[in-house]
Amino acid sequence: MTIFGLSEPAIRLTVFLTVLFAMAIFELLHPRLERDEMRGALKTQRWFTNLSMVVISSLCLRVIFPAAAVGAAFWLEERNIGLFNILNVPPVIGGIIAFVVLDFIVWLEHLVSHKWPILWRIHRMHHADNGFDVTTALRFHPLEIVLSMAWKILIIALLGAPAMAVLVFEIVLNGMAMFNHSNIKLPLKLDRIIRPIFVTPDMHRVHHSTDHKETDSNYGFNFSFWDRMFATYNDQPKLGHDGMEIGLKEFRGSKSSNLIWTLLLPFKGKS
């Protein structure tokens, strides 16, 4: 699939790098939190591990799902497979519905990954990061990325989601994840304007608290209204953003930023 002469992977990579560098610069200029684990040598170690993780996960995806979500949608579209294709739903309408549905199923997947012990063992690697910045958005175990892709492709196949809508969704989801994991100091007034519809950094940071009740909230990556609809919304951490502890209580210290340790975490016990 090409747009303006660029392939789908090239488009996604270009947007990814643009958003990553933009958020990294904003974090340097206007940081929300300034902590030891988010600067100096500890930050360098965290960034190396988190950036390495996205490379490893991307390679795993290309081996297991060479076409990924967009390629699967394009293949299904050509063969008229899926609900929208069978019913001849107009592409624009089908695209809007698909975007919203895909966002919900990602929210649902995130919720379930906290509730089911076997999935939590994998997902907890994301939460074991003791810092919180744009690279935290990239810190997902390859196993979780593969399972997530399988889940998305299943829903795309059932819907017959337009390939263009899937591409837009994947780009927006990735960009929004980097935005709401970023350590940027968003003006409170702007946060209040954005938050009723979209997830903001202050909203998602609550989800990365070591307090279990706070971790069990704010599951959205893009739209914020799913958490409001299903009563999993938490406005602010009880200790405030400056006082809250980030990460998991059982995994503290520099080991949580060690690449090998993070890759092996799903197979480890509590320590």
Phi, psi and omega in degrees: 000125180235147177225125183053035177081000180255140178285162179304313178298323180293320178297312182296318180295319180297313179294318180302310181294323179297312181292318180302310181293322179297313180294322179297320179292315178300322179298321179291321183280321184223071181288141177282315179236144176235103184229160183302319183286354181244024176203167177063214184296323180294322177295318179300317180295316179299313182296319178300313181293313183293320178290324176297323182297319181291328177292313180298315181296320180296320178295319178298319179298317182294332179281315186276318179235079185305324183270341182057195187294315183294315178298320178296318179297319179296317179297316179293321180298317181296333184255008178056042178261140177108157186306310183296324180289322180293320183272000182055044178293132179307138184307321181295313180295314178299323180294318180295314179298316181299318180301312181294316180297316180298322178295320179295317183289334173289320175300314181296316178301318179297316178300312182296326180294342175269337186267326181268119184308318183293326178282327179295325179302327179278313186290333185299340177300323177298320183278346181286353176292120181279353174250178180210102177209187187304329181285341176299329179295341182262353188271075175235138181295142178308324178299318180292320179297319179293315179296320179297318179295319179299318179296316180294318180296323177300313181293319178300319180293318179295319181282326191071043185298135178302138183302320180297320179295321179294318178299313179299317180298313182298320180293314181295316180300314180296315180294318180293324178298318178292323178296309186279355169264354186286153181265053180258147180270089180281130178307137184301323179297318179292321177301316181294329179286318184282320192302328179301337181245315184244153178285132179253165178303317179296325178292312185285333179301327178303321181296339181262014176290152175284346177286120187301320181297326179281324176297326180276048180201168174052061184276349184291149173250335184235279177283137181269345189286344176298318180293325177291318182296323185252020172058038175244018182272135177229117188292313185215151174289146186294334179266002184079160183295326180286334183261344184290149175263134184257140177113211177238137184300327184279349181234092181241164176090182187292341181299330182292350178251010178275128187300311181296319180300316182293322179294328182269353186304320180300340183257005181260168174278215182277351183224000000 
